[in-house]
Amino acid sequence: QVQLVESGGGLVEAGGPRRLSCAVPGSIRNTDAIEWHGKAPGKQRELVTGITSVGRINYEDFVKGRFTISRDNAKNTVYLQMNSLKPEDTAVYYCSATSSRFNYRYWGQGTQVTVSA
């Protein structure tokens, strides 16, 4: 089963930074976008940000100006730089690879980010 691999989670103080990584298997091809989603305790998983195959980026309002998504094509890795973290950013962060043309969405196992007040 194809699975992305997230890393970089941990405990961070409010106001601090954290960088997450998402390793995308080379077997995943023709991806439309790589997205980061967050699942906070007691809430549904929600989109945080995404980057398309042509480099178009979108951010949800609650992370604009604080989070930055980027990718290193040579390493097949997508990053999520999280700055000015807030306790409400505490969540399990998942990356996913999606293609509408080939009708797939692959997920990683998630990485926990806990922001202490």
N, C-alpha and C positions, 0 to 999 in steps of 0.2 A: 504494500500500500504506500502510495506516495505521500510523504509528509514533509512539511517545512520544519525547520528547527530554529526556535527562538532562544536567545540567551541574553544575559545582561541584567536580569531582574535582581531585586534585593530590597533592602531597607535603606531609605534615604530620608534625611531631615527635610522638613518643609523649606522651600526656597532653594533647595539644592538641585543639581542636575543628575541625569542618568541617561545612559545611551543603551538602547536595545539593538540587537542584531537579529536578522532573519536570514538564515541560509536557505537558499532556494535550490532544490536538487536540479542538476542539469538535465534530468529526464523530463522536466516540465517545460514544454515548448509552447510557443504561440500564446503567451500570456497577455491578456489585455491590461491587467493591472495587478500590482501588489498592494495590499491594504493592511493597515493595522486596525485592530478592533480591541476594545477594552470591555471587560466584564467586571463591574464593581460589585461588591457584596450586596445581595438582595436585589440586584438589577439585571436587566437583560443585557446581553452583549451588544455593543453599539460601535458603529464606525467612528474612528478617530481621524484617520488620514489615509490617503492613497496616492500612488504614483502610477501613471499609465506607461505603456510601452514606449510612447513618444515623449515621455517626460512631463506630461501635464500633472499638476499636483493640486489636490484639494485638501482643505483642513476644515474640520468641524469648528464651529464658532468657539467652543469652550477651550480649544487648544491653540487658536490662532495667536501668533506672536510669541508663543512659548515652546511649541514643538516644531521640529523640522524633520521631514522625511528626506532621505537621500538614498542613492544606490551606487554600488560599485559593480559594474557589469562584469569586470574581469574576475571578480570573486563570487559572482552570483549571490550577492548579499545586499539586503536592504536594511537601512539603519533608521532608527527613530531616536533623535536627540530630544530629550525632554528637559527643559529648563524651567526654573521658577515653579517647581513642583508644589502642589497643594495636597492636603490630606484627602480631598475628594478625588484626586487622581489615582488613589489606591485602587488597584484592579489587577486582574490577570490580563495580560496583553497577548493577543494572538495575531499572527500574521497569516494572510491568506493570499493565494494566487488564483486568479479567476480569468476565465475566458468565456465570453458569450457565444462566440462562433463555434467553439468546440465543447461548449456546455459542461464546464467543470468549475469547481471551486475546491481547492485543497487547503487544508489548515495545518497549523503547527499545534504542538501540545500546550503552548502558552507559557508565559513566564510571569511570575508574581512580582509586582512592584508595590511596596508598602511605603507610604509617606507618613512620617510621624509629625505630629504637631509641635 
